[in-house]
Amino acid sequence: MHTSSAFTVSSARPTGERFDLSFDALPSLDVLVSRGALVESRHRVHAAVVSADGTLVHAWRDPHLVSWWRSCAKPFQVLPFVQDGGMARVGWGQDELALSCASHGGEPEHVALAASMLARLGLEEGDLACGAHEPLTARGARLLRESGHPLSRLHNNCSGKHAAMLARAVDASWSTAGYERADHPVQIAARAAVAEWALMQPAALELAIDGCGVPVFGLPLANMALAFARLVSAASRGDDGPALVVNAMTRNPFLVAGTDRFDTLLMEACDGRVLCKIGAEGVHTLALLDRGIGIAVKVEDGAPRAQYLPVLAILTQLGALPDPLPETLRDFSSRVVRNTRGEVVGDIQFGDARVGHPA
């Protein structure tokens, strides 16, 4: 367990304040996969819990690990457009903003909303720079098969984000061609917003290309958590842009993810008190709205199966989860390993006990 008490980034002012929390029960967030009596696999997990003033409240392994933020950055990528009043000018509301921040499941509701967002701009699917991929939810994949319709770019989990980037270009009278490139004004503004909320300089962010074709940002876990903490704190103060983003996501959790997906189920279970955004390769960022606390988790090997147990463990220690844990989240709090005959042959668990269940 990392024992650092605070971290300093740019103009952050660590105060040394401590929340009355006990993390003694969480000496490690590593996730163990057992088969029979043996641990077959171990997933190393890094995490940081940070307050809005820059205090590192708690950490596991390396809270300053630099990793790609992936889709967790979406709320900040759309913020320049929101803060400029562009959403209202193009006739979009809370649903459209939620989808702009989403890694949606490619369900009919998601696809129809993405299509309508483009239509309001006078654009169509072909204007999206993202590629097509299978819906992320089982319901979305099943309904697509049953419909007989072809897979499209609208099914991409990032189609809402891309529609918002196109909207930003249209609203500002910038060229929509190449909006995905790092040197386009849309991407320059998004990079600046990520840096601002993470209290970093834009040049200090690592830069590469995300799975959907736009820039992706590399930064320390503690700064990821700090950005989310600062976002919900600004929202609680009534700052227009942050409040619009946070409200859109927490009040429309289905649009942010989809049927049976973790972010949707968690935000529903917490009744809007937790902001939650998943990213690819085992990264997750969250915030507690009423306490201004941000959380960033990274599974070192990127395994999704190890992603949810640490998140739930930290939220449990923070007292942010309903007690008892709702059925919708219990499947994420402990998993069994089955063979091809459906027999239980092992389990996936956090530490020595399952989160939300007796040891």
C-alpha positions in Angstrom: 0.0 0.0 0.0 1.3 3.4 -0.9 1.5 5.7 2.1 2.0 9.1 0.5 -0.2 11.7 2.3 -0.6 14.3 -0.5 0.5 15.3 -3.9 1.1 18.6 -5.5 0.2 19.4 -9.1 0.6 22.8 -10.7 -1.4 25.2 -8.6 -3.1 22.6 -6.4 -2.9 23.5 -2.7 -2.7 20.4 -0.6 -4.0 21.2 2.9 -3.3 18.0 4.7 -7.0 17.7 5.4 -8.0 14.1 6.2 -11.4 12.5 5.8 -12.4 10.2 8.7 -12.0 7.0 6.7 -10.5 3.6 7.5 -8.9 1.8 4.6 -7.2 -0.8 6.9 -9.4 -3.5 5.4 -7.9 -2.7 2.0 -4.2 -3.4 2.1 -4.3 -4.3 -1.6 -6.8 -4.0 -4.4 -5.3 -6.8 -6.4 -7.9 -9.2 -7.9 -7.3 -12.9 -7.7 -8.7 -15.5 -10.0 -8.8 -19.0 -8.5 -9.5 -22.4 -10.0 -10.0 -25.1 -7.4 -7.6 -24.5 -4.5 -5.0 -22.5 -6.5 -4.8 -18.8 -7.4 -4.5 -19.0 -11.2 -4.1 -15.3 -12.0 -3.5 -12.1 -10.2 -4.3 -8.7 -11.6 -2.3 -5.8 -10.1 -4.4 -2.7 -9.4 -3.3 0.9 -8.9 -5.7 3.5 -7.5 -5.9 7.1 -6.1 -8.5 8.8 -4.0 -8.1 12.6 -4.2 -10.1 15.5 -2.8 -10.8 18.7 -4.8 -8.1 20.7 -3.0 -5.4 18.3 -4.2 -5.1 16.1 -1.1 -4.2 12.5 -1.8 -6.6 10.9 0.6 -5.5 7.3 -0.1 -3.6 5.3 -2.7 -2.7 1.7 -3.7 0.5 0.8 -5.5 1.5 3.8 -7.6 -1.1 6.6 -7.6 1.1 8.6 -9.9 1.2 5.9 -12.6 0.9 7.6 -16.0 -1.8 5.8 -18.0 -4.1 6.5 -20.9 -7.4 8.0 -19.7 -9.3 6.6 -22.6 -13.1 7.3 -22.5 -13.0 8.6 -18.9 -11.9 11.9 -20.5 -15.2 12.4 -22.4 -16.9 14.8 -19.9 -13.9 17.1 -20.3 -13.6 16.8 -24.0 -17.2 18.2 -24.4 -16.8 20.9 -21.7 -15.5 23.6 -24.1 -18.6 23.3 -26.2 -20.9 23.3 -23.2 -19.3 26.2 -21.5 -19.4 28.2 -24.7 -23.2 27.8 -24.9 -22.9 25.7 -28.1 -25.3 22.9 -26.9 -28.2 25.3 -26.7 -27.3 27.0 -30.0 -27.5 23.7 -31.9 -30.7 22.7 -30.2 -29.4 19.9 -28.0 -30.5 19.2 -24.4 -29.6 16.9 -21.5 -30.0 13.6 -23.5 -27.7 14.7 -26.2 -25.1 15.9 -23.6 -25.3 12.6 -21.8 -24.6 10.7 -25.0 -21.7 13.1 -25.8 -20.1 11.8 -22.5 -21.1 8.2 -23.1 -19.5 4.9 -23.9 -22.9 3.7 -24.9 -24.0 0.1 -25.6 -25.1 0.5 -29.2 -28.8 -0.1 -28.3 -31.6 1.3 -30.5 -32.1 4.3 -28.2 -28.4 5.2 -28.3 -28.2 4.8 -32.1 -31.4 6.8 -32.7 -30.2 9.7 -30.5 -26.8 9.8 -32.2 -28.5 9.9 -35.6 -30.8 12.7 -34.5 -27.9 14.7 -33.1 -26.2 14.5 -36.5 -29.4 15.4 -38.4 -29.8 18.6 -36.4 -26.4 19.6 -37.7 -27.3 18.7 -41.3 -24.8 15.8 -41.1 -25.0 12.0 -41.3 -23.3 8.9 -40.2 -20.6 9.2 -42.9 -19.4 12.4 -41.3 -18.3 10.5 -38.2 -14.6 9.7 -38.1 -15.1 6.7 -35.8 -15.4 3.2 -37.2 -18.2 0.7 -36.7 -18.0 -2.0 -34.0 -20.4 -4.4 -32.4 -22.7 -3.0 -29.7 -21.2 -3.3 -26.2 -24.4 -4.6 -24.6 -25.9 -8.1 -25.2 -29.3 -6.4 -25.7 -27.9 -4.1 -28.4 -26.2 -6.9 -30.2 -29.3 -9.1 -30.1 -31.6 -6.3 -31.3 -29.2 -5.5 -34.1 -29.1 -9.1 -35.3 -32.9 -9.4 -35.1 -33.4 -6.1 -37.1 -31.3 -7.3 -40.0 -29.9 -3.8 -40.3 -26.2 -3.4 -41.0 -23.7 -2.4 -38.4 -22.9 1.3 -38.6 -20.7 3.9 -37.1 -23.7 5.0 -35.0 -23.2 1.8 -33.1 -19.7 2.8 -32.0 -19.8 3.5 -28.3 -18.1 6.9 -29.0 -20.6 8.1 -31.7 -22.1 10.6 -29.3 -18.7 12.1 -28.5 -17.9 12.4 -32.2 -21.2 14.0 -32.9 -20.5 16.6 -30.2 -17.0 17.3 -31.7 -18.7 17.8 -35.1 -21.2 20.1 -33.5 -18.4 22.1 -32.0 -16.9 22.5 -35.4 -20.2 23.4 -37.1 -21.1 25.9 -34.4 -17.7 27.7 -34.6 -17.7 27.6 -38.4 -14.6 25.4 -38.4 -14.1 22.8 -41.0 -15.6 19.4 -40.1 -13.0 17.7 -42.2 -10.3 16.4 -40.0 -12.0 17.3 -36.8 -10.4 14.2 -35.3 -6.8 15.4 -35.8 -4.8 16.6 -32.9 -4.1 20.0 -34.7 -7.8 20.7 -35.3 -9.3 23.5 -33.1 -11.8 21.0 -31.6 -9.0 18.8 -30.4 -6.8 21.6 -29.2 -9.7 22.9 -27.0 -10.4 19.4 -25.7 -6.7 18.9 -24.8 -6.6 22.3 -23.0 -9.8 21.4 -21.0 -8.4 18.0 -19.9 -5.1 19.8 -18.8 -7.0 22.6 -17.0 -9.2 20.3 -14.9 -6.3 17.9 -14.1 -4.1 21.0 -13.1 -1.5 20.2 -15.7 0.0 22.0 -18.7 -1.3 20.8 -22.1 2.2 20.0 -23.2 2.6 17.7 -20.1 -0.1 15.4 -21.3 1.0 12.3 -23.2 -0.8 12.1 -26.6 -1.7 9.2 -28.8 -4.7 8.0 -30.8 -7.7 6.5 -29.1 -9.7 3.5 -30.3 -12.2 5.8 -32.0 -9.6 7.8 -33.9 -9.4 11.0 -31.8 -6.5 12.0 -29.5 -6.2 10.2 -26.2 -4.4 11.6 -23.1 -1.9 10.1 -20.8 -1.6 11.5 -17.3 -1.1 10.3 -13.7 -4.0 8.5 -11.9 -4.0 11.1 -9.1 -4.6 13.9 -11.7 -7.4 11.9 -13.2 -9.1 11.6 -9.8 -8.4 15.3 -9.1 -10.1 16.3 -12.4 -13.2 14.4 -11.4 -13.2 15.8 -7.9 -12.8 19.3 -9.2 -15.6 18.8 -11.8 -18.2 17.7 -9.2 -17.1 20.4 -6.8 -17.6 23.0 -9.5 -21.0 21.5 -10.3 -22.0 21.7 -6.6 -21.1 25.4 -6.6 -23.5 25.9 -9.5 -20.9 26.5 -12.2 -22.9 26.2 -15.4 -20.8 24.0 -17.6 -19.8 21.4 -15.0 -23.3 21.3 -13.5 -24.8 20.6 -17.0 -22.3 17.8 -17.6 -22.7 16.2 -14.2 -26.5 16.4 -14.2 -26.7 15.0 -17.7 -24.7 12.0 -16.8 -26.1 11.2 -13.4 -29.7 11.8 -14.4 -29.4 9.8 -17.6 -27.3 6.8 -16.7 -28.8 4.5 -19.3 -27.5 6.9 -22.1 -24.1 6.9 -20.5 -23.6 3.1 -20.8 -26.6 0.9 -21.3 -28.5 -2.2 -20.2 -26.7 -4.2 -17.6 -23.5 -2.2 -17.8 -21.7 -1.2 -14.7 -21.7 2.6 -15.0 -25.4 2.7 -15.6 -26.2 0.3 -12.7 -23.9 2.0 -10.3 -25.3 5.5 -10.9 -28.8 4.2 -10.7 -28.1 2.4 -7.5 -26.5 5.5 -6.0 -29.3 7.7 -7.0 -27.1 10.3 -8.7 -24.7 10.7 -5.8 -21.8 9.1 -7.8 -20.5 10.1 -11.1 -18.9 7.2 -12.9 -17.1 6.8 -16.2 -15.4 3.7 -17.5 -12.5 3.6 -19.9 -10.9 0.8 -22.0 -7.9 -1.2 -20.7 -8.9 -1.3 -17.1 -9.2 2.4 -16.3 -12.1 3.9 -14.3 -12.7 7.3 -12.9 -15.4 8.3 -10.4 -16.5 11.1 -8.1 -18.7 11.5 -5.0 -20.9 14.5 -5.7 -21.6 15.5 -2.1 -18.0 15.2 -0.9 -15.9 16.4 -3.7 -13.8 13.2 -3.8 -12.4 11.8 -7.0 -11.3 8.2 -7.6 -9.1 6.7 -10.3 -8.5 3.0 -10.8 -6.2 1.3 -13.3 -5.9 -2.5 -13.7 -2.3 -2.8 -14.7 -2.8 -5.6 -17.3 -6.0 -3.9 -18.6 -8.3 -6.9 -17.8 -11.9 -5.8 -17.6 -12.8 -8.7 -15.3 -10.6 -7.2 -12.6 -12.0 -3.7 -13.0 -15.2 -3.6 -10.9 -14.2 -5.3 -7.7 -11.6 -2.5 -6.8 -14.1 0.2 -7.7 -16.8 -1.3 -5.4 -14.3 -1.9 -2.7 -13.2 1.7 -2.6 -16.8 3.0 -2.7 -17.7 0.6 0.1 -14.9 2.1 2.3 -16.1 5.6 1.4 -19.6 4.7 2.5 -20.9 5.6 -1.0 -22.8 2.4 -1.7 -26.3 1.4 -0.6 -26.3 -1.2 2.2 -27.1 -4.0 1.3 -25.6 -3.9 -2.1 -28.4 -4.0 -4.7 -28.8 -7.2 -6.7 -27.9 -5.3 -9.9 -24.4 -4.8 -8.5 -23.9 -8.1 -6.7 -22.9 -9.8 -10.0 -20.0 -7.3 -10.2 -18.9 -7.7 -6.6 -18.0 -11.4 -7.0 -17.8 -13.6 -10.1 -17.5 -17.3 -10.6 -15.4 -19.1 -13.2 -17.4 -21.6 -15.2 -16.4 -24.2 -17.7 -18.0 -24.9 -21.1 -20.6 -27.1 -19.3 -21.7 -24.2 -17.1 -20.1 -25.8 -14.0 -18.6 -23.5 -11.3 -14.9 -24.3 -11.3 -13.4 -21.2 -9.6 -13.9 -17.6 -8.7 -12.8 -14.0 -9.2 -12.5 -12.1 -6.0 -11.0 -9.1 -4.4 -8.4 -9.9 -1.7 -9.6 -12.4 0.8 -13.3 -11.6 0.7 -15.9 -10.6 -1.8 -17.0 -7.0 -1.6 -20.6 -6.8 -0.4 -20.6 -10.4 0.9 -19.4 -12.0 4.1 -15.8 -13.1 4.1 
